[in-house]
């Protein structure tokens, strides 16, 4: 049996596009061997990778808000600024910190925010607010140390 392709006419562009497409596929395959892991990730492993990324992101949210509280406590007492800062703290932590392992640092930071507001209103000592913020920072630091790089 013979296959006769002498009747098929190839245009110059068809051969060029075919060759270019094959070359791109080979280059992407070679690049993938260097970039991708040695094995295909299972759905569970992929979910773990996503959760680690979410964990790191939420730790960053906690760190940023701890810095905002620290800046608030460095200034003189300002009840309006403190009220707005603590309201934003509550809203952001409620919205952005949803992973259960971070509920401890989240609660510690909320307590520090409450004490910072009470200090700004004059019903709490500054040292109590500073101590609460220090404890929250330690909890956040401990949580950050548990972050695994992937």
C-alpha positions as protocol buffer text, in pm:
chain_id: "A"
residue {
  index: 1
  type: UNK
  ca { x: 0 y: 0 z: 0 }
}
residue {
  index: 2
  type: UNK
  ca { x: 131 y: 340 z: -96 }
}
residue {
  index: 3
  type: UNK
  ca { x: 19 y: 685 z: 2 }
}
residue {
  index: 4
  type: UNK
  ca { x: 69 y: 938 z: -271 }
}
residue {
  index: 5
  type: UNK
  ca { x: 94 y: 1297 z: -150 }
}
residue {
  index: 6
  type: UNK
  ca { x: 231 y: 1439 z: -474 }
}
residue {
  index: 7
  type: UNK
  ca { x: -104 y: 1606 z: -540 }
}
residue {
  index: 8
  type: UNK
  ca { x: -101 y: 1795 z: -210 }
}
residue {
  index: 9
  type: UNK
  ca { x: 32 y: 2149 z: -248 }
}
residue {
  index: 10
  type: UNK
  ca { x: 187 y: 2311 z: 58 }
}
residue {
  index: 11
  type: UNK
  ca { x: 212 y: 2685 z: 73 }
}
residue {
  index: 12
  type: UNK
  ca { x: 530 y: 2831 z: 220 }
}
residue {
  index: 13
  type: UNK
  ca { x: 341 y: 2984 z: 513 }
}
residue {
  index: 14
  type: UNK
  ca { x: 183 y: 2653 z: 613 }
}
residue {
  index: 15
  type: UNK
  ca { x: 518 y: 2483 z: 656 }
}
residue {
  index: 16
  type: UNK
  ca { x: 658 y: 2786 z: 839 }
}
residue {
  index: 17
  type: UNK
  ca { x: 360 y: 2802 z: 1081 }
}
residue {
  index: 18
  type: UNK
  ca { x: 373 y: 2428 z: 1145 }
}
residue {
  index: 19
  type: UNK
  ca { x: 745 y: 2439 z: 1218 }
}
residue {
  index: 20
  type: UNK
  ca { x: 701 y: 2746 z: 1442 }
}
residue {
  index: 21
  type: UNK
  ca { x: 421 y: 2578 z: 1638 }
}
residue {
  index: 22
  type: UNK
  ca { x: 626 y: 2265 z: 1695 }
}
residue {
  index: 23
  type: UNK
  ca { x: 926 y: 2475 z: 1802 }
}
residue {
  index: 24
  type: UNK
  ca { x: 712 y: 2666 z: 2054 }
}
residue {
  index: 25
  type: UNK
  ca { x: 577 y: 2340 z: 2199 }
}
residue {
  index: 26
  type: UNK
  ca { x: 928 y: 2199 z: 2239 }
}
residue {
  index: 27
  type: UNK
  ca { x: 1050 y: 2520 z: 2406 }
}
residue {
  index: 28
  type: UNK
  ca { x: 754 y: 2526 z: 2646 }
}
residue {
  index: 29
  type: UNK
  ca { x: 817 y: 2162 z: 2735 }
}
residue {
  index: 30
  type: UNK
  ca { x: 1185 y: 2235 z: 2804 }
}
residue {
  index: 31
  type: UNK
  ca { x: 1093 y: 2538 z: 3014 }
}
residue {
  index: 32
  type: UNK
  ca { x: 838 y: 2334 z: 3209 }
}
residue {
  index: 33
  type: UNK
  ca { x: 1102 y: 2079 z: 3310 }
}
residue {
  index: 34
  type: UNK
  ca { x: 1299 y: 2353 z: 3485 }
}
residue {
  index: 35
  type: UNK
  ca { x: 1010 y: 2548 z: 3636 }
}
residue {
  index: 36
  type: UNK
  ca { x: 762 y: 2281 z: 3746 }
}
residue {
  index: 37
  type: UNK
  ca { x: 815 y: 2035 z: 4030 }
}
residue {
  index: 38
  type: UNK
  ca { x: 944 y: 1687 z: 3959 }
}
residue {
  index: 39
  type: UNK
  ca { x: 597 y: 1543 z: 3995 }
}
residue {
  index: 40
  type: UNK
  ca { x: 241 y: 1638 z: 3922 }
}
residue {
  index: 41
  type: UNK
  ca { x: 63 y: 1787 z: 4224 }
}
residue {
  index: 42
  type: UNK
  ca { x: -244 y: 1608 z: 4348 }
}
residue {
  index: 43
  type: UNK
  ca { x: -555 y: 1807 z: 4432 }
}
residue {
  index: 44
  type: UNK
  ca { x: -475 y: 1779 z: 4803 }
}
residue {
  index: 45
  type: UNK
  ca { x: -118 y: 1902 z: 4754 }
}
residue {
  index: 46
  type: UNK
  ca { x: -243 y: 2192 z: 4541 }
}
residue {
  index: 47
  type: UNK
  ca { x: -494 y: 2282 z: 4814 }
}
residue {
  index: 48
  type: UNK
  ca { x: -214 y: 2280 z: 5071 }
}
residue {
  index: 49
  type: UNK
  ca { x: -5 y: 2513 z: 4855 }
}
residue {
  index: 50
  type: UNK
  ca { x: -301 y: 2753 z: 4824 }
}
residue {
  index: 51
  type: UNK
  ca { x: -364 y: 2741 z: 5200 }
}
residue {
  index: 52
  type: UNK
  ca { x: 1 y: 2820 z: 5273 }
}
residue {
  index: 53
  type: UNK
  ca { x: -25 y: 3124 z: 5046 }
}
residue {
  index: 54
  type: UNK
  ca { x: -347 y: 3234 z: 5220 }
}
residue {
  index: 55
  type: UNK
  ca { x: -180 y: 3184 z: 5559 }
}
residue {
  index: 56
  type: UNK
  ca { x: 116 y: 3404 z: 5462 }
}
residue {
  index: 57
  type: UNK
  ca { x: -121 y: 3669 z: 5324 }
}
residue {
  index: 58
  type: UNK
  ca { x: -328 y: 3674 z: 5644 }
}
residue {
  index: 59
  type: UNK
  ca { x: -18 y: 3695 z: 5863 }
}
residue {
  index: 60
  type: UNK
  ca { x: 79 y: 4001 z: 5658 }
}
residue {
  index: 61
  type: UNK
  ca { x: -261 y: 4156 z: 5733 }
}
residue {
  index: 62
  type: UNK
  ca { x: -206 y: 4100 z: 6105 }
}
residue {
  index: 63
  type: UNK
  ca { x: 143 y: 4251 z: 6087 }
}
residue {
  index: 64
  type: UNK
  ca { x: 24 y: 4562 z: 5902 }
}
residue {
  index: 65
  type: UNK
  ca { x: -252 y: 4630 z: 6153 }
}
residue {
  index: 66
  type: UNK
  ca { x: -18 y: 4576 z: 6447 }
}
residue {
  index: 67
  type: UNK
  ca { x: 206 y: 4844 z: 6296 }
}
residue {
  index: 68
  type: UNK
  ca { x: -93 y: 5079 z: 6268 }
}
residue {
  index: 69
  type: UNK
  ca { x: -177 y: 5026 z: 6635 }
}
residue {
  index: 70
  type: UNK
  ca { x: 185 y: 5083 z: 6729 }
}
residue {
  index: 71
  type: UNK
  ca { x: 185 y: 5414 z: 6541 }
}
residue {
  index: 72
  type: UNK
  ca { x: -139 y: 5510 z: 6718 }
}
residue {
  index: 73
  type: UNK
  ca { x: 14 y: 5440 z: 7058 }
}
residue {
  index: 74
  type: UNK
  ca { x: 327 y: 5644 z: 6981 }
}
residue {
  index: 75
  type: UNK
  ca { x: 126 y: 5964 z: 6932 }
}
residue {
  index: 76
  type: UNK
  ca { x: -62 y: 6154 z: 7197 }
}
residue {
  index: 77
  type: UNK
  ca { x: -411 y: 6024 z: 7278 }
}
residue {
  index: 78
  type: UNK
  ca { x: -656 y: 6107 z: 6997 }
}
residue {
  index: 79
  type: UNK
  ca { x: -997 y: 5948 z: 7056 }
}
residue {
  index: 80
  type: UNK
  ca { x: -1128 y: 6015 z: 6705 }
}
residue {
  index: 81
  type: UNK
  ca { x: -822 y: 5870 z: 6532 }
}
residue {
  index: 82
  type: UNK
  ca { x: -823 y: 5575 z: 6772 }
}
residue {
  index: 83
  type: UNK
  ca { x: -1193 y: 5506 z: 6708 }
}
residue {
  index: 84
  type: UNK
  ca { x: -1142 y: 5510 z: 6330 }
}
residue {
  index: 85
  type: UNK
  ca { x: -830 y: 5295 z: 6350 }
}
residue {
  index: 86
  type: UNK
  ca { x: -996 y: 5035 z: 6572 }
}
residue {
  index: 87
  type: UNK
  ca { x: -1309 y: 5027 z: 6352 }
}
residue {
  index: 88
  type: UNK
  ca { x: -1089 y: 4967 z: 6047 }
}
residue {
  index: 89
  type: UNK
  ca { x: -898 y: 4704 z: 6243 }
}
residue {
  index: 90
  type: UNK
  ca { x: -1219 y: 4516 z: 6329 }
}
residue {
  index: 91
  type: UNK
  ca { x: -1350 y: 4535 z: 5972 }
}
residue {
  index: 92
  type: UNK
  ca { x: -1023 y: 4425 z: 5813 }
}
residue {
  index: 93
  type: UNK
  ca { x: -959 y: 4138 z: 6052 }
}
residue {
  index: 94
  type: UNK
  ca { x: -1316 y: 4015 z: 6023 }
}
residue {
  index: 95
  type: UNK
  ca { x: -1293 y: 4024 z: 5643 }
}
residue {
  index: 96
  type: UNK
  ca { x: -931 y: 3925 z: 5579 }
}
residue {
  index: 97
  type: UNK
  ca { x: -830 y: 3686 z: 5859 }
}
residue {
  index: 98
  type: UNK
  ca { x: -1040 y: 3372 z: 5822 }
}
residue {
  index: 99
  type: UNK
  ca { x: -799 y: 3084 z: 5884 }
}
residue {
  index: 100
  type: UNK
  ca { x: -854 y: 2914 z: 6218 }
}
residue {
  index: 101
  type: UNK
  ca { x: -483 y: 2883 z: 6311 }
}
residue {
  index: 102
  type: UNK
  ca { x: -466 y: 3265 z: 6313 }
}
residue {
  index: 103
  type: UNK
  ca { x: -765 y: 3321 z: 6542 }
}
residue {
  index: 104
  type: UNK
  ca { x: -537 y: 3345 z: 6850 }
}
residue {
  index: 105
  type: UNK
  ca { x: -318 y: 3625 z: 6710 }
}
residue {
  index: 106
  type: UNK
  ca { x: -631 y: 3789 z: 6566 }
}
residue {
  index: 107
  type: UNK
  ca { x: -801 y: 3794 z: 6908 }
}
residue {
  index: 108
  type: UNK
  ca { x: -484 y: 3926 z: 7073 }
}
residue {
  index: 109
  type: UNK
  ca { x: -465 y: 4208 z: 6819 }
}
residue {
  index: 110
  type: UNK
  ca { x: -833 y: 4292 z: 6870 }
}
residue {
  index: 111
  type: UNK
  ca { x: -773 y: 4309 z: 7246 }
}
residue {
  index: 112
  type: UNK
  ca { x: -478 y: 4541 z: 7186 }
}
residue {
  index: 113
  type: UNK
  ca { x: -702 y: 4757 z: 6968 }
}
residue {
  index: 114
  type: UNK
  ca { x: -966 y: 4776 z: 7238 }
}
residue {
  index: 115
  type: UNK
  ca { x: -708 y: 4879 z: 7497 }
}
residue {
  index: 116
  type: UNK
  ca { x: -558 y: 5136 z: 7260 }
}
residue {
  index: 117
  type: UNK
  ca { x: -903 y: 5289 z: 7217 }
}
residue {
  index: 118
  type: UNK
  ca { x: -964 y: 5286 z: 7591 }
}
residue {
  index: 119
  type: UNK
  ca { x: -625 y: 5455 z: 7643 }
}
residue {
  index: 120
  type: UNK
  ca { x: -714 y: 5723 z: 7386 }
}
residue {
  index: 121
  type: UNK
  ca { x: -1044 y: 5780 z: 7569 }
}
residue {
  index: 122
  type: UNK
  ca { x: -861 y: 5804 z: 7902 }
}
residue {
  index: 123
  type: UNK
  ca { x: -1008 y: 5495 z: 8067 }
}
residue {
  index: 124
  type: UNK
  ca { x: -699 y: 5270 z: 8047 }
}
residue {
  index: 125
  type: UNK
  ca { x: -329 y: 5303 z: 8108 }
}
residue {
  index: 126
  type: UNK
  ca { x: -89 y: 5330 z: 7816 }
}
residue {
  index: 127
  type: UNK
  ca { x: 129 y: 5056 z: 7961 }
}
residue {
  index: 128
  type: UNK
  ca { x: -167 y: 4815 z: 7943 }
}
residue {
  index: 129
  type: UNK
  ca { x: -224 y: 4895 z: 7577 }
}
residue {
  index: 130
  type: UNK
  ca { x: 149 y: 4863 z: 7505 }
}
residue {
  index: 131
  type: UNK
  ca { x: 164 y: 4528 z: 7685 }
}
residue {
  index: 132
  type: UNK
  ca { x: -140 y: 4397 z: 7494 }
}
residue {
  index: 133
  type: UNK
  ca { x: 18 y: 4506 z: 7164 }
}
residue {
  index: 134
  type: UNK
  ca { x: 347 y: 4342 z: 7260 }
}
residue {
  index: 135
  type: UNK
  ca { x: 168 y: 4015 z: 7337 }
}
residue {
  index: 136
  type: UNK
  ca { x: -21 y: 4037 z: 7007 }
}
residue {
  index: 137
  type: UNK
  ca { x: 305 y: 4098 z: 6821 }
}
residue {
  index: 138
  type: UNK
  ca { x: 458 y: 3789 z: 6985 }
}
residue {
  index: 139
  type: UNK
  ca { x: 159 y: 3580 z: 6877 }
}
residue {
  index: 140
  type: UNK
  ca { x: 185 y: 3717 z: 6523 }
}
residue {
  index: 141
  type: UNK
  ca { x: 560 y: 3652 z: 6518 }
}
residue {
  index: 142
  type: UNK
  ca { x: 502 y: 3293 z: 6631 }
}
residue {
  index: 143
  type: UNK
  ca { x: 241 y: 3250 z: 6358 }
}
residue {
  index: 144
  type: UNK
  ca { x: 482 y: 3396 z: 6100 }
}
residue {
  index: 145
  type: UNK
  ca { x: 750 y: 3147 z: 6204 }
}
residue {
  index: 146
  type: UNK
  ca { x: 508 y: 2863 z: 6130 }
}
residue {
  index: 147
  type: UNK
  ca { x: 478 y: 2988 z: 5770 }
}
residue {
  index: 148
  type: UNK
  ca { x: 624 y: 2737 z: 5531 }
}
residue {
  index: 149
  type: UNK
  ca { x: 783 y: 2854 z: 5209 }
}
residue {
  index: 150
  type: UNK
  ca { x: 687 y: 2668 z: 4896 }
}
